[in-house]
Amino acid sequence: MLQPAGMAINKNEADTLHFPKISYHYKDDGFYAALTERVNSYFATTGLSKQDNLKMYAKSAVQLGAWFFVYGCIVSNRFHGWPLFLMQIAFYFIIFLISVGVAHDGSHNAYSKHKIINKLSYFVFDLIGINSDMWEYNHNLSHHYVPNIPLYDSAIDSFGLFRFHPKAPYHKFHRYQHLYIFVIYAFSTLFKIFLLDFISFSRNRIGTVQIGKHSAKEIAYLITTKLFVISYNLVIPLIVIDEPAWHILAGFFAGNFLAGITLGIVFQVTHLSDHSTFPEPDADGIIYNSYPKHIMQTTADFSTQNGVVTWVSGGLNIHVAHHLFPKISQIHLPAIAKIVKTTAAEYGIGYKEYPTVLSALRSHFRLLKKLGSKQDFAANEWPLDKSAA
């Protein structure tokens, strides 16, 4: 059975527990029906398509073109010293842009109406070092349906490095987690490339999603793609560029650190703020809420009016609309966010939004500081909801 609410458990204990499938007990009271009707009306009125958007194809062309161009400049051996270093930083930041600007939409079938195009855009994950099969488990299956539900949502499983939710085990060093946050986030892209997929492959489940035994073909594919990524990221530059190895390695790490910090900010602050709730199911896996309201209570937006932030983050700063309509292209999320905000206000449903990146980060820091301050929380101190708001 599930552990009682508020009791922290470690990974070994979690592996022995029974996790019933999550179900949302309450049907929608009209909010999501009205929201869906208005979103559909937006597309009918504008004549736009939910996928296969020309702006999206243009954005992908710019990002993929920049990826190939900058890499060509790096391995041309024509640039040295600071120019080479800055190009490497740009290259790895472009990889981040591609991950959220191309591959992420493909993983949700939001890129195109055509299966083959979605598959190709999803395949970009494998080309940049993220196994697409494990992304399906870690992100689509173990996060999107159960955001912020302790022990179910793999996105708030930090391997003990952070205490992201009240049921996570407490360690004394967590009192400093709001201070060392960027140090850990800096390594997130390297962690995904070199460790996370192998860890995921070795597990029987991710979150509460059971993973079957991997075939030899899947294992070979994982190893082959990882070797390919390591080769073009490190081996080839070390061979062809007439620079000391430490210069090349410095650019590799600096670029990945920038990409990692950006990745951490984009993915974490939208679910982990000082206004976050962490609803827990009962022993039968029931969440006493509707799924749309669960999203509204556990997810936040930031910088929705900032076109640059939206472009760089692949629309993930507009996270509420993305969770409510994951199969709609990121290009449309700014417009849909306005519809979500208006409809939520009409139905008396809270909508969490931070006007700037800095305000979202401050809220994230406050959460980390609170969760790291002590091990247990009183019932009136933290919203471990078991009833609908």
N, C-alpha and C positions, 0 to 999 in steps of 0.2 A: 504494500500500500504506500501511498505518498506520505512523506514525512509531514507532521503538523506544520501549519503556517508559522513562519518566524524562526524555525529551527534550521541552523546552518548545517549543511552536510558536505562532506568532501567527495571527490571523484570516485574513490573506491566504494563508498557507501552508495553513491548514486547508481553505480553499476549493478547493485544487488536489488534495487527497488523496482517496483512495478509501475509503469507509466501508462495509464489508459489514454486512449486517443482523445485529444481535445475536441470538445463540441461546445458551441455557443448556444446557450439555453434560450435566450430571448430572440424572437423574430424582430425584424426591423419595424419600427413604428411609423414608417413613412419617410424618414429622413433619406435613407439611401435610395428609395424608389424615386423620390422627388429629385435627388441629386443626379441619379442616372438619367432621368428624363431630360434634365436641363443640359447635361453634358452631351447627350445624343442630339438635342436640339441645336447646340452650338455647332456640331459638325454638319448637321443638315443645313443650317443657315449659312455657314461660311463655305460649304462645299468642299471642305478639307477632309482628308482621309486620316483615320486614327494612326495608320502606319504608312509606309512608303511615301514619306514626305520629302520633297525636293530639298528643303533646308537641311534635313538630316543627312541626305546623301552628300550634299555639299560640305557639311561639317566633317563627315567621315573622310571625304576626299582630302580636305585640308590637313586633317590630323594624320592620316596614313601617309600622305605625300610628304609631310614634314618629317615623319618617322624615318622614311627611306632616305630622304635628302640629307638629314643631319647625320644619319649613320654613315652614308656615303662620304660625307666630309670627314668624319672621324677616322675611318679606316683608309682614307686616301693618303695618309701620312704627309699631308701638306700643312697641317696645323699642329702647333706645338705650344707648350707652356700654358699661359692663361687662356688663350683662345680655345685650345683643345679641352681644357678643364671646363670652361663654360659651355662648350658644345656637349660634353658628356652630361652635365647637369640638365641641359635642355632636353637631351635625348631621353633620359629616364623620366623626366616630367611629362614628356610627350607620351611615354608608355602609360603613365597614369591616366592622361587624358583619353587615350584609346580605350582603356579598360572601362571607364565610365561613359565615354562618348560613343562607343561602338558595341563592345562585347556585352555590356550590361543590358542594353536594350534587346540584343539578340537572345540573351538568356531568358527573357520574359516574353519572347515572340512579339515584342513591341516594335521591332525594327521594320518588319515587312509583313504583308499578308501572305507572302510566299515562303513556304517551309524551308526551301533550299537557301534563300537569302538569309533568313534568321539563323540557319545552321552555320553558314559561312561567317556571319558576324560573330556568332557565339564561339566559333573556332579560333577567333582572334585571342581569346583567353589562353588557349594552349600555346599560341605563338609567343606570348609575352611571359609565360611561365606559370600560369594558373590552370590547373587541370579542370576542364569544363565539367567532367563527371562529378568531381568533388565539390565544385561550385554549386552544382545542382543540389547536392545534399546540404552543404553548409549554408547556402543562402536561400535558394528557392523553397526547399522543403523544410529546413530546420529554423527558418527565421520568418519568412513572409506570413505564414498562417498563424504564428504564435509569438509575435513580437513582445518582448519584455516579460514573458512568462518564465519565471525561474525554472531551471532544469530542462525546459523545453526549447527555449530559444538559444541556439548555439552562438549567436552574435554577442551575447552577454556572458559567454564562457571565456574567461581570460587566462585560463591555465594557472590561476593563482596569482598572477602578476598584479592584477587589480581586483578590487572588490566592487563589482559593478551592480550588484543587487543585494538585498538584505539576507538572502539565503546562502550567499557565497561564504565560504569559510573565512574567518578573520585572522589576519596575521599582523603583528605589531608594525611591520614596515608599511602597511596600508595607510597609516596615519600620514605618510609622506607622498601618497599616490598622486595628489594634485600637484606636487612639485616635480616628480619624475615622469609625468605623463608623456611629455614630448620625447624624452629619451627612448621610451619603449615604442611609442608610435613611429619614431624614426626608423626602427628596424622592421616595421610591419610588412613592407614589400619584400624584403629579403627573407623574412619568416615565411611568407606565403610561397615564395619560390623554392626555398631550400628545405623547409621543414613541414609546413602545414599539410600539404597534400600527402606526404608520406605518413604523417601521423593519422590523417583521416583514413588513408588506405588500411592502416593497421587496426582500426577500431571496428567494433561490432555495430556500433550505432553512433550517430551524430545528433546531438540533442536527444530526441526520443525516436528518431527515424532509424529503423533497423537497416543495416547494410548487409547484403548477401556476400558470399565469397567471390572475390575478384578472379576473373579468368586470366589465363596466361597472356592473352591478347591485351587486356586492360593494363596489366602490369608492364608489359613490354612498351605499350603506348606511353604510359607515364614516364618510364625511364628514358625512352627515345626523345620525347618532347623536352624533358628537363635537360638532357645532354645538348640538344639543339640550342636551347635558350642560353645555357652556360657558355656554349661555344661562341655564339655571336656577341654575347655580352662581355666575356672576359678573354677566352682563349685567342680568338682572332685578333682583337686589339693588341694583346700582349705580344703576338707574333709579328704583326705587320707594322706597328707604329714604332718609330724610332724615338722612344722616350723611356726613361727609367720605369721599371715596373711599378714602383710606388706612386709615380705620377698618375698612371692609368688607374691604379687601384683607388687613389684618392678621388678621382673623378667618378668612379663607379660608386663608391660609398656616399659621396656628397650628393650625387644625383638621386640615389635611392633614399637617402635620408629626407630630402625635400619631398619626394613623392610619397614616402611613408607618412610623414607628418600631415600632409594634405589629405591622404587617404583616411587617416585616423580621424581628422576633424570632420570630414564630409560624412563618414558612415556612423560616427559615434554620437555627435552632439544632437542628432535628430531623434534619438531614442533615450539618451542618457543626459537629462538635465535636472535641475532641482525641482521641476514640476512633473517629473516622470512618475508614473504609477507602475506597479509590478503585480498585476492581478494573478491570483493563484487559483487553480481549479480545485474542486472537491475530490473526494476519493474516487469518483467515477469519471474524472476528467472534464467535468462541466464548468465552464466559465459562465457566471450568471450575468451575461451581457450579450448584446448583438455584436457581430464581428465589426461592422462599420463603426459603432461607438467605441469598441475596443481600440481600433486604430486611432480614433480621435483622442483617446485618453492616453495612449502610449507613444504617440508620435508628434513631432514638432517640425515646423518649417523655420528657415532662416534666410534672410537677405532675398526675399522673393521678388523685390523690385530692382535688384541689381543684376543687370544682364550679363555682366562679366562673370560674376560668381555662378550664375546659372549655367553659363556656357562651359566654364571650367569644371564644374561639379557634375556635368552631365544631367542636370536637372534634379539631382539628388538633394539639393537644398530645399526643393519643393517636395518634401518626403511624404506628407499626408496624402496628397493627390496620387503620388506614385503607388503607395500601398493600396489605396482604394481602387485604382485603375492601373494595375501593373502592365497591362497589355497595350497601353496607349503610349505612343512615342514621346520621348522627353521634350520634343519641340513644342508640344501643346501644353505642357504642365503649367507654365505661367498663367495661361488663360483659364485652365481648369481650377487652379488654386483660388482664383477670384470667385468662381462659382461655388466651390467648397466653402469658402469663408462666408459668403452671403447666405447660403442654404443652412449652414450650421447655426448662424445667428438667428434665423427665422425659427428654427426648431429648438432653440435654447440649448444648443450643444457647444461646449467649449472648444475653441480652436487655438492651439498653441503656436505662437509665432514669435521669432526673435528678429528685430529689424536689421541687425548687422551680424557679421561673423563674430565680431568681438563680444557682443552681448550673448550670443549663443555659447561662446567659449567660457565666458564668465559663469554662466549657468551650469555648464559642464563641470567647471572647477568646483563650484559650490557643492554639487552632488558628490564628487569624488572626495571632497574634504569631509562631508557629512558621513558618508559610508565608511570612511577610514578613521573616524574619530573614536568609535567604540564598537564592540562586537554585537550587541543586541539593541533592538529598538523597542520601545514600548508600543502598545497597540495604537495609541493615539499619536504616535510620532512618525509613522510611515504608512502610506496608503497601500497596504496589501489587500486590495479589494476582493471581496467574495460576493458582493452584490452589485447590482447595476447602479451606476451613479444617477 
